[in-house]
Amino acid sequence: MNNYFNYIIKRNDNLYDIANKFNTTVGILKAFNNLSSNILQVGQILKIPNTKVEQSNPSDYIIYTIKKGDNLYSIAKRFNISLNDLINFNEMSSTLLTIGDELLIPTNNSNLDITYIVKPNDTLYSIAKRYNISINMLKNKNNLENNMLQIGQKLIIPNTSNYMTYVVRTNDNLDSIANKTNTSKESIRRLNNLLNDEIVVGQILLIPNN
């Protein structure tokens, strides 16, 4: 089910020649292998993406590693895409998943909802205010019958025109994301309740609409 095959770097290999050999680009090879430079070492294992990835721009997808308990439905729900889109984008002939395998998640979807984990002292009012939505909208989205919350409870924050969603990609940081989205790092941290600047590839961030 892998979306790549392994290539072992040989003497005199370079990214440009490898990209030409396998009909892809240096940029895609670097994004797919999380390379920060063009330096290669003899014996290094390089992942060569399949034809589906070769037709995609690295900014159009992220790479998600299958973890224990994952299934296609839960992954599709997490990234707010359809099962069919997930299956087709990965050219899957089976729905079976293996821990450690990788899926490509298309990121050209600007309408992602986000999951919020309830923290101490949170209330529906404070959460709704943070995301500039109504309490009723929050309750309806999560099928809540009352205003009671429990620490650790997961809430789905509905997407509205008050913000957009951004999927963190390789080499992203809060400063670069703020520059790309014409906002401030502090605004992103506040909206996403981040305690520091640490973010991870595949994380979904809310970006305030200015």
C-alpha positions as CSV (number, residue, x, y, z in Angstrom):
1,M,0.0,0.0,0.0
2,N,3.1,2.2,0.2
3,N,3.0,5.3,-2.0
4,Y,6.7,5.0,-2.7
5,F,9.6,2.6,-3.3
6,N,13.0,2.7,-1.8
7,Y,16.1,3.8,-3.7
8,I,19.6,3.3,-2.3
9,I,22.0,6.2,-3.0
10,K,25.0,5.2,-5.1
11,R,28.3,6.9,-5.7
12,N,27.9,10.1,-7.8
13,D,24.1,10.2,-7.3
14,N,22.5,13.6,-6.9
15,L,18.9,14.7,-6.5
16,Y,18.7,16.2,-9.9
17,D,19.7,13.0,-11.7
18,I,17.5,10.9,-9.5
19,A,14.5,13.1,-10.1
20,N,15.1,12.9,-13.9
21,K,15.5,9.2,-13.7
22,F,12.2,8.6,-12.0
23,N,10.3,11.4,-13.8
24,T,9.7,13.6,-10.7
25,T,11.2,16.8,-9.4
26,V,13.9,17.7,-6.9
27,G,11.3,19.7,-4.9
28,I,8.9,16.7,-4.6
29,L,11.8,14.4,-3.6
30,K,12.9,16.8,-0.9
31,A,9.3,17.3,0.4
32,F,8.6,13.5,0.4
33,N,11.8,12.7,2.2
34,N,11.8,15.7,4.6
35,L,15.2,16.8,3.2
36,S,16.4,20.3,4.2
37,S,19.3,20.2,1.7
38,N,20.4,18.5,-1.5
39,I,23.2,16.6,0.2
40,L,23.1,12.8,-0.2
41,Q,25.2,10.0,1.3
42,V,26.2,6.7,-0.3
43,G,23.9,4.0,1.1
44,Q,21.2,6.5,2.2
45,I,17.7,5.2,1.4
46,L,15.6,7.7,-0.5
47,K,11.8,7.3,-0.9
48,I,10.7,7.6,-4.5
49,P,7.0,8.7,-4.8
50,N,4.7,6.9,-7.1
51,T,3.1,8.5,-10.2
52,K,0.2,9.9,-8.3
53,V,2.5,12.0,-6.1
54,E,4.6,13.0,-9.1
55,Q,1.6,14.7,-10.6
56,S,1.0,16.6,-7.4
57,N,2.7,19.7,-6.0
58,P,4.2,19.1,-2.6
59,S,2.0,21.8,-1.2
60,D,-1.1,19.9,-2.2
61,Y,-0.6,17.1,0.2
62,I,0.9,16.0,3.5
63,I,2.3,12.6,4.4
64,Y,0.5,10.8,7.3
65,T,2.0,7.8,9.0
66,I,-0.5,5.1,10.0
67,K,-0.7,4.6,13.8
68,K,-2.3,2.0,16.0
69,G,-6.1,2.2,16.0
70,D,-6.2,4.2,12.7
71,N,-8.7,3.3,10.0
72,L,-9.6,5.0,6.7
73,Y,-12.8,6.4,8.2
74,S,-11.1,7.9,11.2
75,I,-8.4,9.4,9.1
76,A,-10.8,10.8,6.5
77,K,-12.9,12.3,9.3
78,R,-9.9,13.8,11.0
79,F,-8.9,15.6,7.8
80,N,-12.4,16.3,6.7
81,I,-12.2,14.6,3.4
82,S,-14.3,11.8,1.9
83,L,-13.3,8.1,2.0
84,N,-13.5,8.1,-1.8
85,D,-11.1,11.0,-2.1
86,L,-8.7,9.4,0.3
87,I,-8.8,6.1,-1.5
88,N,-8.5,7.7,-5.0
89,F,-5.7,10.1,-4.0
90,N,-3.6,7.2,-2.8
91,E,-4.6,4.8,-5.6
92,M,-5.5,2.1,-3.1
93,S,-6.7,-1.3,-4.2
94,S,-7.5,-2.3,-0.6
95,T,-8.8,-0.6,2.5
96,L,-6.5,-2.5,4.8
97,L,-4.0,-0.3,6.7
98,T,-0.6,-1.3,8.2
99,I,1.0,0.5,11.1
100,G,4.0,2.5,9.8
101,D,2.6,2.8,6.2
102,E,2.0,6.2,4.8
103,L,-1.0,7.9,3.3
104,L,-1.1,11.1,1.3
105,I,-3.6,13.6,2.6
106,P,-4.7,16.2,0.1
107,T,-4.6,19.7,1.6
108,N,-6.4,21.7,-1.1
109,N,-9.4,21.9,1.2
110,S,-10.0,25.1,3.0
111,N,-13.1,24.0,4.8
112,L,-11.6,21.8,7.5
113,D,-13.2,21.7,10.9
114,I,-10.9,21.3,13.9
115,T,-11.0,19.2,17.1
116,Y,-10.6,21.0,20.4
117,I,-9.7,19.3,23.7
118,V,-11.5,20.8,26.7
119,K,-9.1,22.1,29.3
120,P,-9.6,23.1,32.9
121,N,-11.8,26.2,33.4
122,D,-13.1,25.9,29.8
123,T,-16.8,26.7,29.3
124,L,-19.0,26.7,26.2
125,Y,-19.1,30.4,26.4
126,S,-15.3,30.8,26.6
127,I,-14.7,28.4,23.7
128,A,-17.4,30.0,21.5
129,K,-15.9,33.4,22.2
130,R,-12.4,32.2,21.4
131,Y,-13.6,31.0,17.9
132,N,-16.1,33.8,17.4
133,I,-19.0,31.5,17.0
134,S,-22.3,31.1,18.9
135,I,-22.9,28.7,21.8
136,N,-25.8,27.2,19.9
137,M,-23.6,26.6,16.8
138,L,-21.1,24.8,19.0
139,K,-23.8,22.7,20.8
140,N,-25.4,21.8,17.5
141,K,-22.2,20.7,15.9
142,N,-21.4,18.4,18.8
143,N,-24.9,17.2,19.6
144,L,-24.7,18.6,23.1
145,E,-27.9,18.6,25.1
146,N,-26.6,20.9,27.9
147,N,-23.7,23.2,28.7
148,M,-21.8,20.7,30.8
149,L,-18.2,19.9,29.7
150,Q,-15.6,17.5,30.9
151,I,-11.8,18.0,30.9
152,G,-10.4,16.0,28.0
153,Q,-13.7,16.0,26.1
154,K,-13.3,16.5,22.3
155,L,-15.3,19.2,20.6
156,I,-15.6,19.9,16.9
157,I,-15.2,23.6,16.1
158,P,-17.2,24.3,13.0
159,N,-15.6,26.2,10.2
160,T,-16.9,29.7,9.7
161,S,-16.0,32.8,7.8
162,N,-14.3,34.1,10.9
163,Y,-11.2,31.9,10.3
164,M,-9.7,29.6,7.8
165,T,-7.9,26.3,8.4
166,Y,-4.3,25.5,7.5
167,V,-2.6,22.1,7.5
168,V,1.0,22.3,8.7
169,R,3.5,21.2,6.1
170,T,7.2,20.3,6.0
171,N,9.5,23.2,7.1
172,D,6.6,25.3,8.3
173,N,6.9,27.4,11.4
174,L,4.5,29.9,13.0
175,D,6.4,32.9,11.6
176,S,6.3,31.5,8.0
177,I,2.6,30.6,8.3
178,A,1.8,34.1,9.7
179,N,3.6,35.7,6.8
180,K,1.9,33.4,4.2
181,T,-1.6,34.1,5.7
182,N,-1.0,37.8,6.4
183,T,-1.6,37.6,10.1
184,S,0.5,37.5,13.3
185,K,2.2,34.6,15.1
186,E,0.5,35.8,18.3
187,S,-3.0,35.7,16.7
188,I,-2.4,32.1,15.6
189,R,-1.1,31.0,19.0
190,R,-4.1,32.7,20.7
191,L,-6.7,31.2,18.4
192,N,-5.2,27.7,18.6
193,N,-4.5,27.9,22.4
194,L,-0.8,27.1,21.8
195,L,1.5,27.3,24.8
196,N,4.6,27.7,22.6
197,D,5.7,27.8,19.0
198,E,6.0,24.1,18.5
199,I,3.9,22.6,15.6
200,V,4.0,19.3,13.7
201,V,3.4,18.3,10.1
202,G,-0.2,17.4,9.6
203,Q,-1.5,19.6,12.5
204,I,-4.5,21.7,11.6
205,L,-4.3,25.3,12.6
206,L,-7.0,27.9,12.6
207,I,-6.0,31.2,10.9
208,P,-7.9,34.3,11.8
209,N,-9.5,36.2,8.9
210,N,-8.3,39.8,9.0
